[in-house]
Amino acid sequence: MRSATPIILNDMLPAVFIPEKRLHSDSEIWLTEDREFLPGHRYMIRAESGKGKSSLCAYLYGARTDYAGTMTVAGGKADSLSKNDWIKLRRESIAYLPQETGLFAPLTVMENILLKNRMTDCKTKPQIMAMLEAVGMGAFADRPAGKLSIGQQQRVGLVRTLCQPFSLLILDEPVSHLDDNANQAAARLVEQESERNNATVIVTSVGNDLKLPGCEILSL
């Protein structure tokens, strides 16, 4: 996926929604038309809870396959990719921040990030520290992640997510617990790192949008 190839969704629908779609042919649940995410573009997906935003993120990351329709990634059909193909994509091309950040509570903020960073050695420790400072978390580098607020964990999770090479950045409601100032700081960091990687950015929102400029707004 390091090459500039679009992501194409054709008639995709989470399997759990299929019975309801059959009952209501005019239903606007989830994707009612084909979608194409172009290389280097930014997309903000807005929808109410339960409309399939997190499902879409998991499908794009290859973490779930319970959908109807087809998805094209890295120039080929997603369902033709092997487990090793997905592992390689996740290490080298797809950075993903789910709603549950998955931080290890006993480990410090820095230890959590270094654990991810060691997979590719994408960032130096001073660079990581600068990223933490940028989102107001520099003073918490040595604090156990389990002693952070949810908003603080979101910011740490974002920094950790950005510590790898990527051409696709997927952020699932990344600022749901952040105030305006923290949101803007997070957006600046995302803008900086996505531009550095010339990456496609897909962000979901249920109301509190990441303040990232240049996003095409999509609705589910």
C-alpha positions in Angstrom: 0.0 0.0 0.0 3.0 2.3 0.0 2.3 2.8 -3.7 -0.5 5.3 -4.6 -3.5 3.0 -5.0 -7.1 3.9 -4.1 -9.2 2.0 -1.6 -12.4 0.9 -3.3 -15.6 -0.3 -1.5 -18.2 -2.0 -3.7 -21.7 -2.6 -2.2 -20.2 -3.2 1.2 -22.4 -3.9 4.2 -21.7 -5.4 7.7 -23.2 -8.9 7.7 -25.3 -8.0 10.8 -27.1 -5.4 8.7 -28.0 -7.6 5.8 -31.4 -8.9 7.2 -32.5 -5.3 7.9 -31.5 -4.2 4.5 -33.6 -7.0 3.0 -36.6 -5.9 5.1 -36.1 -2.2 4.2 -34.9 -1.9 0.6 -34.8 1.9 1.0 -32.7 1.7 4.2 -29.8 4.2 4.5 -27.9 1.9 6.8 -24.1 2.1 6.3 -22.8 2.3 2.7 -25.6 2.7 0.2 -23.3 3.4 -2.7 -19.8 2.5 -3.8 -17.0 4.5 -2.2 -13.4 5.3 -3.3 -10.8 6.7 -1.0 -8.1 8.4 -3.0 -4.3 8.4 -2.1 -3.3 11.4 -0.1 -6.8 12.7 0.5 -8.5 13.2 3.9 -12.0 12.0 4.8 -14.2 12.7 7.8 -16.9 10.0 8.2 -19.8 11.2 10.4 -22.6 9.0 11.6 -24.6 8.2 14.6 -23.6 5.3 16.9 -24.4 1.9 15.5 -24.2 2.9 11.8 -21.0 1.0 11.2 -18.1 3.5 11.5 -16.0 1.2 13.7 -16.8 -1.8 11.5 -15.6 0.1 8.5 -12.3 0.9 10.3 -11.8 -2.7 11.3 -12.5 -3.9 7.7 -9.9 -1.4 6.3 -7.4 -2.7 8.8 -8.2 -6.3 8.0 -9.2 -7.1 11.6 -12.7 -8.2 10.6 -14.1 -9.8 7.5 -17.8 -10.1 8.4 -19.1 -8.0 5.5 -20.9 -8.5 2.2 -19.5 -6.8 -1.0 -15.9 -6.3 -1.9 -13.0 -4.1 -0.8 -9.9 -3.3 -2.9 -6.7 -2.4 -1.0 -3.1 -2.4 -2.1 -4.3 -2.9 -5.7 -6.1 -6.2 -5.0 -9.2 -7.7 -3.4 -9.0 -7.7 0.4 -10.3 -11.2 0.7 -7.4 -12.5 -1.4 -4.8 -11.2 1.0 -3.1 -13.8 3.2 -2.5 -13.4 6.9 1.1 -12.5 6.2 0.0 -9.9 3.6 -2.1 -8.2 6.3 0.7 -8.4 8.8 3.1 -6.7 6.4 0.5 -4.0 5.5 -0.1 -3.2 9.2 3.6 -3.0 9.9 4.5 -0.9 6.9 1.4 0.9 5.5 -1.7 1.0 7.8 -1.7 2.9 11.0 -4.9 2.5 13.0 -6.2 4.0 16.3 -9.4 2.2 17.4 -11.7 3.7 20.0 -10.2 1.3 22.6 -6.6 2.5 22.6 -5.3 -0.8 24.0 -2.6 0.7 26.2 -1.0 -1.6 28.7 -2.0 -0.2 32.1 1.1 -1.1 34.1 3.5 0.3 31.5 4.4 3.9 31.3 3.4 6.2 28.5 6.8 6.0 26.9 7.1 2.2 27.4 3.7 1.8 25.6 4.9 3.9 22.7 8.4 2.3 22.5 6.8 -1.2 22.4 5.1 -0.2 19.1 8.0 1.8 17.8 10.4 -1.1 18.1 8.6 -2.9 15.3 9.9 -0.5 12.7 12.2 2.0 14.6 10.3 4.7 12.8 10.9 7.4 15.4 13.8 8.2 17.8 13.0 8.6 21.5 13.6 12.4 21.2 11.1 12.5 18.3 8.6 10.6 20.4 9.1 13.0 23.3 8.5 15.9 20.9 5.3 14.3 19.7 4.1 13.9 23.3 5.0 17.5 24.1 3.0 18.6 21.0 -0.2 17.1 22.4 0.4 18.2 26.0 1.6 14.8 27.3 5.3 15.3 27.7 5.1 15.6 31.5 3.3 12.2 31.6 6.0 10.2 29.8 6.9 8.2 32.9 3.4 7.8 34.3 1.7 4.4 34.0 -1.0 4.4 31.3 -3.5 3.0 33.8 -3.4 6.2 35.8 -4.3 8.5 32.8 -7.7 9.9 32.0 -9.5 8.7 28.9 -8.6 11.9 27.1 -5.0 11.5 28.0 -5.0 7.9 26.9 -6.4 9.0 23.5 -3.5 11.4 23.0 -1.0 8.8 24.0 -2.7 6.3 21.7 -2.5 8.8 18.8 1.2 9.3 19.3 1.8 5.6 19.4 -0.3 5.1 16.3 1.9 7.6 14.4 5.1 5.8 15.3 5.3 3.6 12.2 5.5 4.1 8.4 2.0 4.5 6.9 0.2 5.4 3.7 -3.2 5.0 5.3 -4.1 6.5 8.7 -7.4 5.3 10.2 -8.6 7.2 13.3 -11.8 6.0 15.0 -13.3 8.8 17.0 -9.9 9.9 18.1 -10.9 13.1 20.0 -14.2 12.0 21.5 -12.9 12.9 25.0 -10.7 16.0 24.1 -11.5 19.7 24.6 -11.0 22.2 21.9 -7.4 23.0 22.6 -6.3 19.3 22.9 -8.3 18.6 19.7 -6.4 21.2 17.8 -3.1 20.0 19.1 -3.9 16.5 18.0 -5.1 17.7 14.6 -1.8 19.6 14.0 0.2 16.4 14.8 -2.0 14.3 12.5 -1.6 16.9 9.7 2.2 17.0 10.2 2.7 13.3 10.1 0.2 12.5 7.4 1.8 15.1 5.1 5.2 13.6 5.9 3.9 10.2 4.8 1.7 11.6 1.9 -1.0 9.4 3.5 -4.7 8.9 3.0 -6.5 9.8 6.3 -9.8 8.4 7.3 -11.3 9.8 10.5 -14.7 8.9 12.1 -16.8 11.1 14.3 -20.0 10.9 16.2 -20.1 14.6 17.0 -16.7 15.9 18.1 -14.7 16.2 14.8 -11.0 16.1 14.7 -10.1 19.7 13.6 -8.1 18.5 10.6 -8.3 20.8 7.6 -9.1 19.7 4.1 -11.4 16.7 5.0 -14.1 15.6 2.6 -17.2 14.9 4.7 -18.9 11.6 4.2 -22.0 10.3 6.0 -23.0 6.7 6.7 
